[in-house]
Structures are given as structure tokens and as C-alpha cells.
Amino acid sequence: MSPLARVRVVLVEPQEPMNVGAVARAMRNFGLSRLYVVNPGPRVGPPWAQEAYWLAVHAEEVLDRAVVARGLLEALEGTRLVVATTGRPRELYPAPVVPAWEVPRHVLSVEGEVALVFGRETFGLTNEELDLAHLIGTIPTAPEQPSLNLAQAVVVFAYELFKASGGEEGPKEALAEVSALEGLFQDLGRYILEIGFTDENRFPYAMRRLRRILHKARLSPGEVQLLRGLLHQSRYAMGKKDGQS
């Protein structure tokens, strides 16, 4: 089975049906077939608007089999690596940032499901949506025209993946699923507030820094369980100590 068969392309709230059709065509051009669409706009579908099929040229099957999700977390269910794409500079990214041509090395080295996430045509992905990513992929562009059309961005990443997928596959790294990682981050967020490491105002910044550190670590399922156990035991010990004082 091609390694591309475990890659899903996730579009978050696309507004233009022709863009969705053009994305389906780009996917088919480069061996991708699994499309997930989060909260598509009313003009998009489902059922998919005729304009989407006009642009899908020989990729109608990709549209017909597309999965519609109510939220990004739902679209990422079961994935072990999430690559979010963005062209907007941010004060702090919650995950390591790499150019598009480095993304395949990360995608092809992990075991299990992978998601490539693309944001809205108007403003891309929110900070909260980027928080779910293990890796941020960017496309360097000329400064006088930095933004790309949604389908153009998909083409670049799909081409890089297709080009890299033809070689011999090496050993795979087993990473924790997104749902397990989010459970760890919830535990960690509650913990750092309880111990006074940060306050409510600085909490989002602190968590993005911690997310970045832990995403760099590429945690396995067992490592996530270990860290969650450590946090739970620490909270239990603090409560026990408080009860004895």
C-alpha cells in the first residue's frame, strides 16, 4: 500500500466550492484520495455544489468520498501526526516550523494516520487550531505577493509528498494519537494553574511554549501515559500534603 494512503487532507471551513473541487483535483494529481472537510460553507455543500465538480476534473470520486466533520478535532480523530499549514507570521507557533519540502520526511517517518490541515481562504487557521498541530508547514513566497490560493497550497504539499513517497520506506516511529496528546495538555494546563506556574492572562502563551517543547519530543503512547501519570500522582501528593497540614 502506498504511504500516501494514510494521509488525509483536511480543509477547515472552506467557503468557495470551486476551491474544494480544485483541491480534489490536486490531490488526485499526486496520489492523495482522502479528503476531510470541516464545517463547509453553505455554498459548498454537502451535497457538493456543481461548481466543485466543474473544477474536480477526473477527481469526482475524491469529492464523493469526502468526510464532513463538525470540528477539527473530529476530523483529526485517529491521527498520530498533524501538519498544519500557514502563511501568516505569528508571535509564537505551538509546534516546530518547517518549509514544505521538509514535511515529507516527517510524514513518512511515522506509523499510522497523518493529517495535512489547510485553513480558510480568508484568514487561514486560528491559533487554537494551530495548537493541535505537531508540525507547522510553510511555503516561502515573494514578499510582494505572499498569499496562495487554497488549491495552490495543497498542490505544493501534495507534490512534495508524492515526490518523496517513491523511495524505499524506512522504520516507522509510533507516535501518540492526537486525542491522547490533548488529554495530556489538558492535564498539564490544569496543573500549571494549580501550582501557580502561570496565571489566566499568561496561560495561552505558557501552554503554546509547553506544546512546542512536547511536540519536539514526538511522544509515544507510553510516554504520554507516563507523563499523565506523573501529573496525576503529583496532584494527589499535593492534596494529601495539604490534608495533613
C-alpha positions as CSV (number, residue, x, y, z in Angstrom):
1,M,0.0,0.0,0.0
2,S,1.3,3.5,-0.9
3,P,2.3,5.6,2.2
4,L,0.1,8.3,0.8
5,A,-3.0,6.1,1.6
6,R,-2.7,7.0,5.2
7,V,-2.6,10.8,4.6
8,R,-5.8,12.8,4.9
9,V,-6.2,16.3,3.6
10,V,-8.3,18.4,5.9
11,L,-9.9,21.7,4.8
12,V,-11.2,23.9,7.6
13,E,-14.4,25.8,6.8
14,P,-13.8,26.4,3.0
15,Q,-16.1,29.0,1.6
16,E,-15.8,28.6,-2.2
17,P,-17.0,25.3,-3.9
18,M,-14.6,25.8,-6.8
19,N,-11.7,25.8,-4.3
20,V,-12.8,22.4,-2.9
21,G,-13.1,21.0,-6.4
22,A,-9.6,22.3,-7.3
23,V,-8.2,20.7,-4.1
24,A,-9.8,17.4,-5.1
25,R,-8.1,17.6,-8.5
26,A,-4.7,18.5,-7.0
27,M,-5.0,15.6,-4.6
28,R,-5.7,13.1,-7.4
29,N,-2.8,14.5,-9.4
30,F,-0.4,13.5,-6.7
31,G,-1.8,10.2,-5.3
32,L,-3.9,11.5,-2.4
33,S,-7.5,10.4,-2.1
34,R,-8.8,11.1,1.4
35,L,-10.5,14.5,1.8
36,Y,-12.0,15.7,5.1
37,V,-13.9,19.0,5.2
38,V,-14.7,20.8,8.5
39,N,-17.9,22.8,8.5
40,P,-18.0,23.7,4.8
41,G,-19.7,27.0,4.0
42,P,-23.4,26.9,2.9
43,R,-22.4,27.5,-0.8
44,V,-20.1,24.5,-0.7
45,G,-22.2,21.6,0.5
46,P,-22.8,18.8,1.1
47,P,-24.1,17.7,-1.3
48,W,-21.2,19.3,-3.1
49,A,-22.1,22.3,-5.3
50,Q,-21.9,21.8,-9.0
51,E,-19.0,24.3,-9.2
52,A,-16.9,21.9,-7.1
53,Y,-17.4,19.1,-9.7
54,W,-16.6,21.5,-12.5
55,L,-13.1,22.1,-11.0
56,A,-12.6,18.5,-9.8
57,V,-11.8,17.2,-13.4
58,H,-11.3,13.4,-13.1
59,A,-11.3,13.6,-9.3
60,E,-15.1,13.5,-8.7
61,E,-14.6,10.3,-6.7
62,V,-12.5,12.3,-4.1
63,L,-15.5,14.6,-3.6
64,D,-17.9,11.7,-3.4
65,R,-16.0,10.0,-0.7
66,A,-15.1,13.2,1.3
67,V,-15.8,13.1,5.0
68,V,-17.6,16.1,6.6
69,A,-16.6,16.8,10.2
70,R,-18.3,19.2,12.7
71,G,-15.0,20.3,14.1
72,L,-11.2,20.0,13.6
73,L,-10.8,17.6,16.4
74,E,-13.3,15.3,14.9
75,A,-11.5,15.4,11.5
76,L,-8.2,14.5,13.3
77,E,-9.6,11.6,15.2
78,G,-7.2,8.6,15.0
79,T,-4.3,10.6,13.6
80,R,-0.8,10.4,15.0
81,L,0.8,13.4,13.2
82,V,-0.8,16.7,12.3
83,V,0.8,19.1,9.9
84,A,-0.9,22.5,9.9
85,T,-0.1,24.9,7.1
86,T,0.1,28.6,7.4
87,G,1.4,31.6,5.6
88,R,0.8,34.1,8.4
89,P,3.6,35.1,10.8
90,R,2.7,34.5,14.5
91,E,4.2,35.7,17.7
92,L,4.7,32.1,18.8
93,Y,4.0,28.9,17.0
94,P,2.9,25.9,19.1
95,A,5.0,23.5,17.1
96,P,8.2,23.4,15.1
97,V,8.1,25.3,11.7
98,V,9.5,23.7,8.5
99,P,9.3,24.6,4.8
100,A,7.0,22.4,2.6
101,W,9.9,20.3,1.2
102,E,10.8,19.1,4.7
103,V,7.3,18.0,5.6
104,P,7.5,14.5,3.8
105,R,10.5,13.5,5.9
106,H,8.3,13.8,9.0
107,V,5.2,12.4,7.4
108,L,6.9,9.3,6.0
109,S,8.8,8.5,9.2
110,V,5.7,8.0,11.4
111,E,3.4,5.0,11.8
112,G,-0.3,5.5,11.3
113,E,-2.6,8.2,10.2
114,V,-1.3,11.7,9.2
115,A,-3.3,14.8,8.5
116,L,-2.4,17.8,6.4
117,V,-4.6,20.7,7.6
118,F,-5.4,23.8,5.5
119,G,-7.2,26.9,6.8
120,R,-9.9,29.2,5.5
121,E,-9.4,31.2,2.3
122,T,-9.7,34.5,4.2
123,F,-7.6,34.1,7.3
124,G,-6.2,30.6,7.5
125,L,-6.2,28.7,10.8
126,T,-6.8,30.2,14.2
127,N,-4.2,30.0,17.0
128,E,-6.4,27.4,18.7
129,E,-6.5,25.2,15.6
130,L,-2.7,25.6,15.2
131,D,-2.4,24.3,18.8
132,L,-3.5,20.9,17.6
133,A,-0.5,20.6,15.2
134,H,2.7,18.7,15.8
135,L,4.4,20.5,12.9
136,I,3.8,23.7,11.0
137,G,4.4,23.7,7.3
138,T,5.0,26.9,5.3
139,I,5.6,27.8,1.7
140,P,8.2,30.6,1.2
141,T,6.8,33.1,-1.3
142,A,7.8,36.5,-2.7
143,P,7.1,39.3,-0.2
144,E,5.1,41.4,-2.6
145,Q,2.5,38.6,-3.0
146,P,2.8,36.2,-0.1
147,S,-0.6,34.6,-0.1
148,L,-1.6,31.5,-2.1
149,N,-4.9,30.2,-3.3
150,L,-6.1,27.2,-1.2
151,A,-5.7,24.7,-4.0
152,Q,-2.2,26.1,-4.9
153,A,-1.1,25.4,-1.3
154,V,-2.4,21.9,-1.5
155,V,-0.6,21.3,-4.8
156,V,2.7,22.3,-3.3
157,F,2.5,20.0,-0.3
158,A,0.9,17.1,-2.3
159,Y,3.7,17.4,-4.9
160,E,6.4,17.2,-2.2
161,L,4.8,14.2,-0.6
162,F,4.3,12.4,-3.9
163,K,8.0,13.1,-4.9
164,A,9.3,11.7,-1.6
165,S,6.9,8.7,-1.4
166,G,8.5,6.7,-4.2
167,G,11.6,5.6,-2.4
168,E,12.2,2.7,0.0
169,E,10.4,3.2,3.3
170,G,12.5,3.2,6.5
171,P,11.5,2.2,10.0
172,K,8.4,3.9,11.4
173,E,8.1,5.9,14.6
174,A,5.0,5.2,16.7
175,L,3.6,8.5,18.0
176,A,0.7,9.1,20.3
177,E,-2.7,9.9,18.9
178,V,-4.0,13.4,18.9
179,S,-6.7,12.6,21.4
180,A,-4.1,11.2,23.9
181,L,-1.9,14.3,23.5
182,E,-4.8,16.6,24.0
183,G,-5.6,14.8,27.2
184,L,-2.0,15.3,28.4
185,F,-2.2,19.1,27.5
186,Q,-5.5,19.4,29.4
187,D,-3.9,17.8,32.5
188,L,-0.8,19.9,32.1
189,G,-2.8,23.1,31.7
190,R,-4.8,22.4,34.9
191,Y,-1.6,21.6,36.8
192,I,0.4,24.7,35.9
193,L,-2.5,26.9,37.0
194,E,-2.9,25.0,40.3
195,I,0.8,25.3,41.2
196,G,0.9,29.0,40.2
197,F,3.4,28.5,37.4
198,T,1.3,30.9,35.4
199,D,-2.0,32.8,35.7
200,E,-5.1,33.0,33.5
201,N,-3.7,36.0,31.5
202,R,-0.4,34.3,30.6
203,F,-1.9,30.8,30.3
204,P,-2.3,30.7,26.5
205,Y,1.3,31.8,25.9
206,A,2.7,29.4,28.5
207,M,0.7,26.5,27.0
208,R,1.9,27.2,23.5
209,R,5.5,27.2,24.7
210,L,4.9,23.9,26.5
211,R,3.1,22.4,23.5
212,R,6.1,23.3,21.3
213,I,8.5,21.6,23.7
214,L,6.5,18.4,23.9
215,H,5.7,18.3,20.1
216,K,9.5,18.4,19.5
217,A,9.8,15.4,21.7
218,R,7.5,13.3,19.4
219,L,5.9,11.5,22.3
220,S,5.0,7.8,22.0
221,P,1.7,6.4,23.5
222,G,3.6,5.0,26.5
223,E,5.4,8.3,27.1
224,V,2.1,10.2,27.1
225,Q,0.7,7.8,29.7
226,L,3.8,8.2,31.8
227,L,3.6,12.0,31.9
228,R,-0.1,11.9,32.6
229,G,0.6,9.5,35.5
230,L,3.3,11.8,36.8
231,L,0.9,14.8,36.8
232,H,-1.9,12.9,38.4
233,Q,0.4,11.5,41.2
234,S,1.8,14.9,41.8
235,R,-1.6,16.5,42.2
236,Y,-2.6,13.6,44.5
237,A,0.5,14.1,46.6
238,M,-0.1,17.8,46.8
239,G,-3.7,17.2,48.0
240,K,-2.5,14.6,50.6
241,K,0.1,17.0,51.9
242,D,-2.5,19.8,52.2
243,G,-4.8,17.5,54.1
244,Q,-2.0,16.7,56.6
245,S,-1.1,20.3,57.3
